Amino acid sequence: MLGTLLSLLFIGLLLCAFLFSKTTKEFPKSWFEWKTEFRYQYLGIVGLIHDAQYAARDRVALYKQPDRIAVITGGNRGIGLRIVEKLLACDMTVVMGVRDPRSAEAAVASIVDLKATKGKLICEQLDVGDLKSVKAFAQLIKDRFTKVDLLLNNAGIMFAPFKITADGYESHFAINYLGHFLLTHLLMPKLKAAGKEGKNARIVNVSSCVNLIGRINYKDINGEKHYYPGTAYSQSKLAQILFTRHLQTVLDAEKAHVQVNVVHPGIVDTDLFEHSATTSVPIFKKLFFKTPERGSRTVVFAAIDPSIEGQGGTYLSNGGKGPFHPDAKKPAKCEQLFQFSCDLLKIQKYGNGEF
C-alpha cells in the first residue's frame, strides 16, 4: 500500500513538473506537440545538469580594450544587459541596437555608473525583425565608425505566439536568425577592417541547446501549416549554428581576420520565458536557473577571450565546447541554409555589405 502511494506521489510530482515547465501555457493538442514538449523537458534537464557540472569553468576574464568598438543587438534586459556591463568594464565603445534607446540607456545606467566608466555607451534604434530597420541601423554604424571589432547577435524571442513580420517571415525565424544574418552581411566590411593577424574581429551568435532538436523546414519555413512555438524557436536556433559554421568556412577561404562563434548561454532566468508555463512557478527558476550575469559570461568569453583566438566555427557552452546538432557537422547542410537565406534576401555576394 505504501509503495503504491509513493509511486502515485512520484507520478504526480512528475506530472506537475511537466505542466509547470511547458514551453507554452497552453496544453499540447497533438502527439507532435506532446513529443516536442517531452524533448524540451529532456534537454532542459540535461542543460541544468551541464550548467551545474561546468559551473567552475563558466568564467570570463575582463581586460581593458579602449580602442575596440562592440555592436550588440538587444542588451536592455536579461543576459544582454549583463553583456553590456562587462563590455563597458573593458572600456569599449558599445553600440546597442534596441527598439527603445532611451529605456535601454536607463537600464544600463541602473547597473553601471555611466559618468564614471571609461567605456562609452551609444544606444540606437533597431528592430532586428524588420529588415528596413536592420538596414538603417547598419548604415548608421557604417557612417559613424571605420571599423567594428565585435558584433554580438544577441536579441531574440522565445516561445512566442504565431506572428508574421512585415517582411513576411515567422517572428522567431526573422528576429533570432534572418535579421542577424542580414546585419552580419551589412557590417562585414567593417569587421574585416578591424581584424588583423593574431587579433581577429569577432562575431558571436547567441543560440541555445535546443538546436539539438531543431529542424529546418524548407518547405514551410514559417510553420504556417502547423505552428508550434517550441518548434519555431528550435528551428531558429539551429539556423544560427548552421550559419555560424558555413560563414566561418567562407571567411577562412577569404583569409579574412574575422571569426564567428555561437554560444549557448545556459538555462537562464530571464524574461524570455514570459510565454512559457514556468512563469507559474518563478521560485523554480530562481532556484535552478542561471542568473543573467552568469548567462552573460560565455557570450563575453566568446567575444574577447584570447584562448579561443583562431577557433572560429565552434559552439561554446559554459566556457568550453558543447554538443551541437549533427547537421551542423555536415558542410552541405550548412551551405544549404546559407544559400537559402541569401536567396530569401536576394544577396548576391555575402559579406560585401550591399543590400
Phi, psi and chi 1 to 4 in degrees:
 res  aa     phi    psi   chi1   chi2   chi3   chi4
   1 MET       -  -47.0 -177.5   65.7  177.2      -
   2 LEU   -62.5  -39.7  179.7   60.4      -      -
   3 GLY   -62.3  -40.1      -      -      -      -
   4 THR   -64.4  -43.1  -58.5      -      -      -
   5 LEU   -63.6  -41.2  -71.9  174.2      -      -
   6 LEU   -65.4  -39.2  -72.0  173.7      -      -
   7 SER   -64.4  -43.1  -63.7      -      -      -
   8 LEU   -65.0  -38.6  -70.2  172.6      -      -
   9 LEU   -63.5  -43.2  177.2   62.1      -      -
  10 PHE   -62.7  -44.8  179.7   69.7      -      -
  11 ILE   -62.9  -40.4  -67.5  170.5      -      -
  12 GLY   -63.0  -40.7      -      -      -      -
  13 LEU   -65.3  -40.6  -71.8  172.3      -      -
  14 LEU   -62.9  -41.8  -75.4  178.3      -      -
  15 LEU   -63.9  -42.3 -179.7   59.8      -      -
  16 CYS   -63.4  -42.7  -73.2      -      -      -
  17 ALA   -60.8  -40.1      -      -      -      -
  18 PHE   -65.5  -47.4  173.5   80.6      -      -
  19 LEU   -62.9  -36.4  -68.0  175.4      -      -
  20 PHE   -92.7    6.2  -69.1  122.0      -      -
  21 SER  -129.0   17.0   56.4      -      -      -
  22 LYS   -66.0  156.2  -65.9 -171.6  -75.0   76.1
  23 THR   -71.9  -18.2   63.2      -      -      -
  24 THR  -132.1  164.7   72.7      -      -      -
  25 LYS   -80.6  -14.6  -64.5 -179.9  173.8   68.9
  26 GLU   -80.1  160.1  -55.2  -63.7  -34.6      -
  27 PHE   -89.6  138.8 -149.7   73.8      -      -
  28 PRO   -54.6  138.9  -24.9   34.4      -      -
  29 LYS  -111.5   -6.3  -61.7  179.1  179.3   64.8
  30 SER  -148.8  167.7   66.6      -      -      -
  31 TRP   -62.2  -36.7  169.1 -120.2      -      -
  32 PHE   -57.9  -44.3  168.8   77.4      -      -
  33 GLU   -70.6  -39.8  -66.3 -179.5    0.2      -
  34 TRP   -59.7  -46.0  -84.1  102.5      -      -
  35 LYS   -62.2  -40.7 -175.9  170.7   67.9  171.4
  36 THR   -60.7  -43.9  -60.2      -      -      -
  37 GLU   -64.4  -42.6  -70.3  -62.2  -26.1      -
  38 PHE   -62.4  -39.4  -75.5  133.3      -      -
  39 ARG   -67.2  -37.9  -63.6  174.2   82.7 -174.3
  40 TYR   -64.5  -40.5  -96.7   94.1      -      -
  41 GLN   -59.6  -45.4  -61.6  -69.2  -36.0      -
  42 TYR   -62.3  -48.3  170.9   75.0      -      -
  43 LEU   -64.8  -35.1  -78.0  177.9      -      -
  44 GLY   -61.9  -44.7      -      -      -      -
  45 ILE   -63.8  -46.3  -67.2  169.6      -      -
  46 VAL   -61.3  -40.5  171.6      -      -      -
  47 GLY   -63.9  -43.1      -      -      -      -
  48 LEU   -63.6  -39.6  -70.3  172.6      -      -
  49 ILE   -64.1  -43.9  -67.7  171.7      -      -
  50 HIS   -61.9  -42.3 -167.5  -84.4      -      -
  51 ASP   -61.2  -40.0  -70.8  -11.2      -      -
  52 ALA   -73.3  -41.3      -      -      -      -
  53 GLN   -63.9  -37.4 -177.2  179.8    4.0      -
  54 TYR  -109.9   25.5  -68.4   99.8      -      -
  55 ALA   -59.1  -38.6      -      -      -      -
  56 ALA   -67.3  -26.4      -      -      -      -
  57 ARG   -85.5  -15.6 -170.7 -179.2   71.8  178.2
  58 ASP   -81.4   75.8 -169.5   14.9      -      -
  59 ARG  -138.0  158.8  -61.1  -73.9 -174.4  -89.5
  60 VAL  -145.3  134.2   58.9      -      -      -
  61 ALA   -96.0  122.3      -      -      -      -
  62 LEU   -90.7  143.1  -54.9 -179.8      -      -
  63 TYR  -147.2  158.4   57.6   97.8      -      -
  64 LYS   -71.7  129.7  -58.0  -56.1 -179.1 -177.3
  65 GLN  -142.0   64.3  -56.5  168.5   72.6      -
  66 PRO   -66.2  -15.1   25.7  -35.8      -      -
  67 ASP   -93.0    2.7   60.4  -29.6      -      -
  68 ARG  -100.8  144.3  -54.4 -163.9   87.0 -173.1
  69 ILE  -109.2  123.7  -50.2  -64.7      -      -
  70 ALA  -116.4  132.8      -      -      -      -
  71 VAL  -114.3  128.7  175.4      -      -      -
  72 ILE  -131.6  136.6  178.6  171.2      -      -
  73 THR   -89.0  138.0   63.5      -      -      -
  74 GLY    72.4 -156.6      -      -      -      -
  75 GLY   111.0    1.9      -      -      -      -
  76 ASN   -91.8   -0.9   57.9  -43.9      -      -
  77 ARG  -160.0  168.5   62.6  176.9 -175.0  168.8
  78 GLY    54.3 -137.2      -      -      -      -
  79 ILE   -59.1  -44.2  -65.0  169.9      -      -
  80 GLY   -57.6  -39.6      -      -      -      -
  81 LEU   -62.8  -39.2 -174.7   59.4      -      -
  82 ARG   -75.0  -27.9  -65.0  -60.1  174.2  173.2
  83 ILE   -64.2  -47.6  -66.0  170.3      -      -
  84 VAL   -59.5  -42.6  171.4      -      -      -
  85 GLU   -55.6  -44.8  177.8 -173.2   29.7      -
  86 LYS   -70.1  -39.6  -71.9  177.1  171.0   58.1
  87 LEU   -65.5  -38.9  -62.7  178.6      -      -
  88 LEU   -66.0  -34.4  -71.9  172.6      -      -
  89 ALA   -65.4  -19.9      -      -      -      -
  90 CYS   -88.5    5.4  -66.0      -      -      -
  91 ASP    67.6   24.2  -66.2  -10.9      -      -
  92 MET   -79.7  162.3  -67.3 -175.1 -169.5      -
  93 THR   -88.3  119.0  -65.8      -      -      -
  94 VAL  -113.5  120.7 -178.8      -      -      -
  95 VAL  -104.7  116.9 -175.9      -      -      -
  96 MET   -98.1  125.9  -64.8  171.5   62.7      -
  97 GLY   -98.2  108.0      -      -      -      -
  98 VAL  -137.7  161.6  -69.9      -      -      -
  99 ARG   -70.6  -35.2  -67.2 -170.2  179.8 -170.4
 100 ASP  -128.8   92.6 -174.8  -15.3      -      -
 101 PRO   -57.0  -38.7  -27.8   37.5      -      -
 102 ARG   -64.6  -47.7  -74.9 -170.6  178.8 -178.2
 103 SER   -68.1  -31.1   67.6      -      -      -
 104 ALA   -65.8  -44.8      -      -      -      -
 105 GLU   -63.1  -39.3 -176.2  171.7   -8.4      -
 106 ALA   -64.4  -38.3      -      -      -      -
 107 ALA   -63.7  -44.3      -      -      -      -
 108 VAL   -65.1  -42.1  176.5      -      -      -
 109 ALA   -62.2  -22.9      -      -      -      -
 110 SER   -73.1  -17.7   70.3      -      -      -
 111 ILE  -124.0  -10.5   62.2  169.0      -      -
 112 VAL  -130.0  134.6  176.3      -      -      -
 113 ASP   -79.3   96.7 -173.4  -18.2      -      -
 114 LEU   -67.9  -18.4  -65.2  177.1      -      -
 115 LYS   -81.9  -26.8  -67.2 -178.8  179.7  179.0
 116 ALA   -94.5  -30.8      -      -      -      -
 117 THR   -66.2  145.2 -178.1      -      -      -
 118 LYS   -84.9  -11.9  -67.7 -177.1  178.9  178.9
 119 GLY   -73.4  158.4      -      -      -      -
 120 LYS  -120.1  129.4 -176.6  178.4 -179.7 -178.9
 121 LEU  -107.4  130.5  179.1   68.7      -      -
 122 ILE  -128.5  124.2  -59.0  169.7      -      -
 123 CYS  -111.7  124.6  -61.8      -      -      -
 124 GLU  -127.9  155.6  -60.9  -68.6  -10.3      -
 125 GLN   -74.6  132.3 -155.4  -77.9  -33.9      -
 126 LEU  -157.4  128.3  169.2   65.2      -      -
 127 ASP  -114.5  101.1  177.3   -4.8      -      -
 128 VAL   -66.4  -13.9   76.7      -      -      -
 129 GLY   -87.3    0.9      -      -      -      -
 130 ASP  -118.9  112.5 -177.6  -28.4      -      -
 131 LEU   -63.6  -31.9  -61.3 -178.9      -      -
 132 LYS   -65.2  -40.8  -71.3 -178.0  179.3  178.4
 133 SER   -65.3  -40.9  179.3      -      -      -
 134 VAL   -60.4  -44.6  172.1      -      -      -
 135 LYS   -63.1  -43.2 -175.4  178.2  178.8 -178.9
 136 ALA   -66.1  -41.3      -      -      -      -
 137 PHE   -64.3  -45.4  175.3   74.3      -      -
 138 ALA   -61.3  -40.6      -      -      -      -
 139 GLN   -64.1  -39.3 -169.4   59.7   52.1      -
 140 LEU   -60.9  -43.9 -176.2  150.6      -      -
 141 ILE   -63.1  -44.0  -62.6  -63.3      -      -
 142 LYS   -65.7  -35.3  -69.7 -166.3  -81.0 -171.1
 143 ASP   -72.8  -30.1  -69.8  -16.3      -      -
 144 ARG   -92.4  -30.7 -172.8  162.9 -172.9  171.6
 145 PHE  -123.6  147.7  -59.6  101.5      -      -
 146 THR   -86.0  -14.9   58.9      -      -      -
 147 LYS  -155.1  161.0   64.9  173.6 -178.5  122.2
 148 VAL  -132.8  116.7  172.6      -      -      -
 149 ASP   -81.4  -36.8  -62.1  -84.0      -      -
 150 LEU  -134.5  134.1  -53.2  173.9      -      -
 151 LEU  -123.5  116.3  171.9   60.1      -      -
 152 LEU  -111.2  106.9  -63.6   99.2      -      -
 153 ASN   -85.3   86.6  -68.2  -38.9      -      -
 154 ASN  -106.6  -33.3  162.2   75.9      -      -
 155 ALA   -59.9  146.2      -      -      -      -
 156 GLY  -173.0  168.5      -      -      -      -
 157 ILE  -128.8  163.7   60.1  170.7      -      -
 158 MET  -147.6  132.1 -175.7  169.1   72.5      -
 159 PHE    57.4   32.6  -51.4  148.8      -      -
 160 ALA   -79.2  153.0      -      -      -      -
 161 PRO   -61.2  160.3  -21.2   32.6      -      -
 162 PHE   -60.1  131.5 -177.8   73.4      -      -
 163 LYS  -155.4  136.3 -179.4 -178.7  177.7 -179.0
 164 ILE  -102.8  130.9  -65.9  -68.2      -      -
 165 THR   -74.7  171.8   66.6      -      -      -
 166 ALA   -61.0  -24.8      -      -      -      -
 167 ASP   -86.7   -5.3  -59.3  -66.3      -      -
 168 GLY    94.5   22.5      -      -      -      -
 169 TYR  -121.0  146.8  -58.1  108.0      -      -
 170 GLU   -58.5  141.5 -173.3  -83.7  -38.8      -
 171 SER   -62.2  -39.1   58.1      -      -      -
 172 HIS   -63.1  -46.2  -71.0   88.0      -      -
 173 PHE   -63.2  -40.5 -173.5   73.8      -      -
 174 ALA   -70.9  -47.7      -      -      -      -
 175 ILE   -80.7  -48.2  -64.2  170.1      -      -
 176 ASN   -72.8  -30.1  -64.1  -12.3      -      -
 177 TYR  -124.1  -64.1  170.8   64.8      -      -
 178 LEU   -63.5  -41.0 -161.2   61.0      -      -
 179 GLY   -62.1  -38.0      -      -      -      -
 180 HIS   -73.4  -34.2  -72.0  123.1      -      -
 181 PHE   -58.6  -44.7 -178.3   90.9      -      -
 182 LEU   -68.8  -45.0  174.9   59.8      -      -
 183 LEU   -60.1  -41.8 -179.0   61.6      -      -
 184 THR   -62.1  -42.5  -57.4      -      -      -
 185 HIS   -59.2  -46.0  160.7   69.6      -      -
 186 LEU   -68.9  -33.2  -64.8  172.6      -      -
 187 LEU   -94.4   -2.0  -66.8 -175.9      -      -
 188 MET   -56.4  -42.1 -171.7   60.8   73.6      -
 189 PRO   -57.8  -36.0  -27.5   37.7      -      -
 190 LYS   -72.7  -33.7  -63.5  -62.0 -178.8 -178.1
 191 LEU   -68.3  -42.0  -72.1  156.0      -      -
 192 LYS   -64.5  -33.6  -70.7  178.3  178.2  177.6
 193 ALA   -68.2  -28.1      -      -      -      -
 194 ALA   -82.7  -34.2      -      -      -      -
 195 GLY   -71.8  148.0      -      -      -      -
 196 LYS  -149.3  168.1   56.3 -172.3  176.3 -178.4
 197 GLU   -55.3  123.8 -173.5   71.2   37.2      -
 198 GLY    85.5   -8.0      -      -      -      -
 199 LYS  -147.2   84.1 -169.3  155.7 -172.0  171.5
 200 ASN   -67.8  146.9  -70.6  -30.3      -      -
 201 ALA   -69.2  152.9      -      -      -      -
 202 ARG  -130.2  143.3  -64.0 -168.3 -173.5 -178.0
 203 ILE  -117.5  131.7  -56.5  162.5      -      -
 204 VAL  -123.9  120.7 -178.6      -      -      -
 205 ASN  -100.8  123.3  -66.5  -41.3      -      -
 206 VAL   -89.2  111.2 -179.0      -      -      -
 207 SER  -112.7 -144.5 -174.9      -      -      -
 208 SER  -162.5  155.6  166.9      -      -      -
 209 CYS   -64.4  -17.2   63.4      -      -      -
 210 VAL   -73.1   -1.0  -57.5      -      -      -
 211 ASN   -57.1  -26.3   77.9   87.2      -      -
 212 LEU   -63.2  -23.8  -71.8  163.6      -      -
 213 ILE  -111.9   13.1   58.8  171.6      -      -
 214 GLY   -78.1  158.5      -      -      -      -
 215 ARG  -150.1  130.5 -177.0  177.1   72.8   89.1
 216 ILE   -84.5  113.6  -51.9  -61.9      -      -
 217 ASN   -93.8   83.9 -173.7   -4.0      -      -
 218 TYR   -62.6  -29.5  -69.9  104.3      -      -
 219 LYS   -75.4  -21.5  -66.7 -178.7  178.6  179.0
 220 ASP  -150.4   69.3 -176.4   19.2      -      -
 221 ILE   -61.6  -27.1 -159.1   68.1      -      -
 222 ASN   -87.3   -5.5  -72.5  -24.4      -      -
 223 GLY    64.5   30.0      -      -      -      -
 224 GLU   -70.7  -28.5  -66.7  179.6   88.4      -
 225 LYS   -71.8  -37.0  -68.6 -178.8  179.9  177.7
 226 HIS  -151.7   94.5 -174.5   86.3      -      -
 227 TYR   -90.8  132.7 -180.0   77.7      -      -
 228 TYR  -140.9  127.7 -162.0   62.3      -      -
 229 PRO   -53.4  -43.1  -26.9   35.1      -      -
 230 GLY   -62.6  -37.6      -      -      -      -
 231 THR   -67.8  -43.1  -56.7      -      -      -
 232 ALA   -63.2  -40.9      -      -      -      -
 233 TYR   -65.7  -47.5 -179.4   67.0      -      -
 234 SER   -66.4  -32.6   61.1      -      -      -
 235 GLN   -62.9  -44.8  173.5 -179.7 -109.9      -
 236 SER   -65.7  -33.8   69.6      -      -      -
 237 LYS   -76.1  -33.9  -68.0  -57.7  169.1  179.4
 238 LEU   -66.8  -39.9  172.9   58.0      -      -
 239 ALA   -57.0  -40.5      -      -      -      -
 240 GLN   -60.6  -38.0  -70.6  177.1  -51.8      -
 241 ILE   -75.4  -43.1  -63.5  179.5      -      -
 242 LEU   -59.5  -42.0  -62.4  176.1      -      -
 243 PHE   -60.9  -47.6  165.1   47.6      -      -
 244 THR   -56.6  -46.9  -63.0      -      -      -
 245 ARG   -64.7  -44.8  -60.6  -79.9  -73.4  175.9
 246 HIS   -74.3  -37.3 -173.8   71.3      -      -
 247 LEU   -60.3  -39.3  178.8   56.9      -      -
 248 GLN   -63.2  -36.6 -169.2   62.0   59.6      -
 249 THR   -61.4  -43.3  -61.2      -      -      -
 250 VAL   -64.0  -45.6  172.1      -      -      -
 251 LEU   -64.3  -39.7  -67.5  168.3      -      -
 252 ASP   -64.6  -40.2  -71.8  -14.5      -      -
 253 ALA   -64.4  -31.5      -      -      -      -
 254 GLU   -85.2   -5.4  -64.9  175.6   -8.0      -
 255 LYS    56.6   35.6  -66.8 -176.4  169.7   25.7
 256 ALA   -80.1  144.4      -      -      -      -
 257 HIS   -88.7   59.5  -62.2  -55.1      -      -
 258 VAL  -137.9  132.9 -178.9      -      -      -
 259 GLN  -124.0  149.7   73.4 -179.5   62.1      -
 260 VAL  -127.4  129.1   50.9      -      -      -
 261 ASN  -126.6  160.0  -65.4   94.3      -      -
 262 VAL  -126.2  141.2   61.2      -      -      -
 263 VAL  -129.3  136.6  173.0      -      -      -
 264 HIS  -100.5  112.4  165.8   52.3      -      -
 265 PRO   -74.1  -10.7   26.3  -33.6      -      -
 266 GLY   111.0 -179.8      -      -      -      -
 267 ILE   -87.5  105.4  -49.2  -63.5      -      -
 268 VAL  -117.3  139.7 -174.1      -      -      -
 269 ASP   -79.5   93.2 -179.9   14.7      -      -
 270 THR  -135.7  175.0   72.6      -      -      -
 271 ASP   -68.9   -8.7  -68.6  -17.1      -      -
 272 LEU   -58.9  -23.6  -83.9  179.9      -      -
 273 PHE   -84.4   10.7  -76.2   92.2      -      -
 274 GLU   -59.6  -26.8   62.4 -176.9  -36.3      -
 275 HIS   -92.9   -3.8  -62.8  -66.4      -      -
 276 SER   -95.0  168.2   77.7      -      -      -
 277 ALA   -72.7  -12.5      -      -      -      -
 278 THR   -64.3  -17.9   57.7      -      -      -
 279 THR   -64.3  -18.2   54.8      -      -      -
 280 SER   -74.5  -23.6  -57.7      -      -      -
 281 VAL  -131.5   68.9  -78.7      -      -      -
 282 PRO   -58.5  -26.4   19.1  -31.7      -      -
 283 ILE   -62.7  -31.1 -172.4   62.8      -      -
 284 PHE   -62.8  -44.6  177.4   81.7      -      -
 285 LYS   -65.6  -39.3  -66.6 -167.0  -65.5  175.7
 286 LYS   -63.6  -35.8  -62.8  -64.3 -178.6 -173.2
 287 LEU   -79.0  -40.0  -72.4  173.3      -      -
 288 PHE  -113.2  -22.3  -62.5  107.1      -      -
 289 PHE   -86.2  158.4  -70.9   15.0      -      -
 290 LYS   -66.8  153.6  -78.2 -174.5  178.7 -177.4
 291 THR   -78.1  158.3   62.4      -      -      -
 292 PRO   -55.8  -34.5  -29.6   38.2      -      -
 293 GLU   -62.1  -45.8 -172.3  -77.7  -42.5      -
 294 ARG   -65.3  -38.1  -82.5 -165.6   61.9 -159.1
 295 GLY   -64.0  -25.5      -      -      -      -
 296 SER   -79.1  -16.7   70.2      -      -      -
 297 ARG   -63.5  -50.0  -65.8  177.4 -171.2  177.5
 298 THR   -69.4  -29.1  -60.3      -      -      -
 299 VAL   -63.5  -47.3 -179.5      -      -      -
 300 VAL   -69.1  -36.4  178.0      -      -      -
 301 PHE   -54.6  -46.5  174.8   87.1      -      -
 302 ALA   -64.9  -28.7      -      -      -      -
 303 ALA   -80.8  -32.3      -      -      -      -
 304 ILE  -130.8  -15.3   69.0  169.8      -      -
 305 ASP   -70.4  127.6 -160.6  -85.3      -      -
 306 PRO   -64.7  -23.8  -20.8   33.3      -      -
 307 SER   -66.9  -19.5   68.5      -      -      -
 308 ILE  -107.9   15.7   59.5  165.9      -      -
 309 GLU   -56.2  127.8 -179.8   68.1   29.3      -
 310 GLY    81.6    4.5      -      -      -      -
 311 GLN  -106.9   50.3  -63.4 -178.9   36.1      -
 312 GLY   -69.2  160.7      -      -      -      -
 313 GLY    84.5    2.2      -      -      -      -
 314 THR   -93.6  152.4   53.9      -      -      -
 315 TYR  -102.7  121.6  172.4   81.1      -      -
 316 LEU  -112.9  143.0  -59.1  169.7      -      -
 317 SER  -150.8  130.0  175.2      -      -      -
 318 ASN    51.0   48.7  -72.5  -49.0      -      -
 319 GLY    73.9   13.4      -      -      -      -
 320 GLY  -157.6 -175.1      -      -      -      -
 321 LYS   -73.5  145.6  -66.2 -179.0  179.9  179.7
 322 GLY  -129.6  169.4      -      -      -      -
 323 PRO   -76.6  140.7   28.7  -34.4      -      -
 324 PHE  -137.1  173.5   52.8   88.7      -      -
 325 HIS   -58.1  137.7 -160.8  -71.1      -      -
 326 PRO   -56.0  -32.8  -25.1   34.0      -      -
 327 ASP   -62.0  -29.1  -78.8   -0.2      -      -
 328 ALA   -72.6   -9.7      -      -      -      -
 329 LYS   -94.8    0.1  -59.8  173.6 -175.1  177.8
 330 LYS  -110.1  107.3  -58.6  172.3 -177.4  176.3
 331 PRO   -51.4  -37.0  -28.0   36.5      -      -
 332 ALA   -65.6  -38.0      -      -      -      -
 333 LYS   -66.3  -40.8  -67.3  -76.6 -172.4 -179.2
 334 CYS   -66.3  -43.1  -60.2      -      -      -
 335 GLU   -67.4  -34.6 -175.5  175.8    8.2      -
 336 GLN   -59.6  -47.9 -179.4 -176.9    9.2      -
 337 LEU   -66.9  -40.0  176.1   70.5      -      -
 338 PHE   -58.9  -46.8 -168.7   88.5      -      -
 339 GLN   -69.7  -38.0 -169.8   55.9   55.1      -
 340 PHE   -58.0  -43.5  176.8   79.1      -      -
 341 SER   -68.1  -41.4  -55.1      -      -      -
 342 CYS   -61.0  -40.4  -75.0      -      -      -
 343 ASP   -65.9  -41.1  -68.7  -16.9      -      -
 344 LEU   -59.3  -41.2  -75.1  179.6      -      -
 345 LEU   -94.2   -0.2  -62.3  173.2      -      -
 346 LYS    57.3   42.8  -63.4  179.4  172.0   56.6
 347 ILE   -90.5  119.9  -64.5  173.4      -      -
 348 GLN   -82.2  -43.6  -60.7  -63.0  -41.6      -
 349 LYS  -131.6  101.4  173.0   65.2  176.3  173.9
 350 TYR   -65.9  132.4 -166.7   86.9      -      -
 351 GLY    97.5   -2.7      -      -      -      -
 352 ASN   -86.2   -2.9   65.8    3.5      -      -
 353 GLY    80.8    4.6      -      -      -      -
 354 GLU  -102.5  143.4  -62.9  178.0    6.7      -
 355 PHE  -155.4      - -177.2   66.4      -      -
